[in-house]
Amino acid sequence: MKKFNIIFLLIAALSLQAQSQTDGSSFLNQTQFKVGYYGSLLFDNGLNLGAEYQWKEKEKVKEKKKGQKTIRQQLLFNGSLGYSTNFTLQTDNGLQTYYGLIWRRTNHKRRQINIELNPLGYYRSFLPEAFEVEGNEVSKVRFPGRSYYAPSISFGIGRLRKKKRNAGWYLNFNYSMRMPYNAGALPVFSIQYGHRFNFKNNK
Amino acid sequence: MKTTILNKLTIAGIAILLLGIFSCTKEEINLNELDETIFVRHKGADMPAYIHGNGSEKVFLVILHGGPGGSGLQYRNNTIKSRIEKNNAVVYFDQRNSGNSQGNHSEADVNIDTMAEDVLALAKVIKAKFGDDSKLFLMGHSWGGALGAAALLKNQEDFTAWIDVSGAHSPKGMYEQYKVVLKEIAEEQIALNNNVIYWQTVIDLVQNVGQNYSVDDFFMLNRAAHAGERKLEEDNIANKAQIDDSDDNELILNNPITATWNSNGVLDIIVFKNGLWENVSLTDRLSEITIPSLVLWGKYDLVVPTLYAQEAFDNLGSEDKDIFIFEKSAHSPMDNEPELFADKVIEFINGH
């Protein structure tokens, strides 16, 4: 687990460094921020924040009988931070952050589909009061919880707002694995629904 | 613009932080109405214990779930919740790699020995939290009966008494017993003209399974035992299992997907890889359990046949022991005859 943590921190640091060297206005042009619901609707619910930085973009213009249709394909760097909890029992409190790539296709009706691959993911559970027992000794655990490597993939849809190039709603179905979890790994399904926006408000 | 972004991100960060703080804030403990979730960390596992009910007398009924792979809160139902929790506190414990337990341990750490040590660790935690004067009654149902016995064989000091409910203290002999009991009950029900077609398939199954234990055959008989109990309920031989709707839906809120995944994992390790039903028997050591004991069983228990009730009672080493057979119950008397079940448990706890 320590190995994963170190790799994660290194890449996060590199990513921050790279972003700090980018021209400010260009960075904001190329970046969409997102905020939304994150959870499984039934068992745990929370909030997710993130950013997507456009790496590559390709536009295809197709001539159709009804006129021109523009299809945009993008590759974006993705970073996300979310917290969810099952409020009552507090057995499922946790913070998840992940980093990866998004492929997104936007059609001429502003409808989007995207696939995310997030190989760098980290989940930290937060437990309520916990006690550790070693032999006959019982001690209270400080900051109880555990860290897991948590890569994920997502499939999603969305739609851009009218006359906006980088703002709109999204709905992602996310599948991640927490590992090592107990004697194996734990699959986790979650839904992300929210809004993407761009501070430059570009059209 | 940068200031605006920073402001917005700061607000979002504070919101998340507050969400975390409020979700983790502990209220002062009210012993009269305990409603606590605590975790026991032991040998790589973090295992939740949900503590509910009246803890004013510091009397705790610790329930060990069945399975392997059940979950503690599945017992927070019927009269355990409505009556026993009013009499004393009840501790619903998710065992290692079960329910919503989490952690990082190897498959080698998932065995009856380590899990029995987890139970002893739980007892130490309850006493550390609520005081050494706490009285703990250990109750094991089905697989929990095997686990509870295994824990007591390691150390009985922390427990006031033992309640064995349909406990599988000798999984090793179960395969042969299934063949005998299922054949007997099938013939009995056919003679009564009850669900004749079904019971005939049970007789056929018993005749066709292998002479020696195999996991596949064992589970065919185990499934037939569970299904047979439902048939007995249909024909009013046993009472229908009552599961009242928990008003706060804790089982749902407690992520059954995680619990099911864990359940499959522990079942695979303990049953398939470690051969629970092939190798484990504690019958010869039950005499070492000397704390007061109560044996509760359903007359129509096909899953852990009723023969084991008498075997447990006869072999327990306690001088203060009792047995009660529920006449209209199958494997889970707490669901088949909940009122009588609560009567027996409360009477035993208050008498000790």
Interface residues (C-beta under 8 A of the other chain):
Chain A: M1 G24 L28 V35 S40 L42 F43 D44 G46 L47 L49 L81 Y83 T85 N86 F87 T88 L89 Q90 T91 D92 N93 L95 S125 F126 L127 P128 E129 A130 F131 E132 V133 N136 V138 V141 P144 R146 P180 Y181 N182 A183 G184 L186 P187 V188 F189 F199
Chain B: M1 K2 T4 I5 L9 A12 A15 I16 L19 G20 S23 C24 K26 E36 T37 I38 F39 V40 R41 H42 A45 D46 P48 Y50 R96 N97 N100 S101 Q102 G103 N104 H105 S106 E107 D109 V110 A121 K124 V125 A128 K129 D248 E250 I252 L253 N254 N255 P256 I257 T258 W261 N262 G265 I269
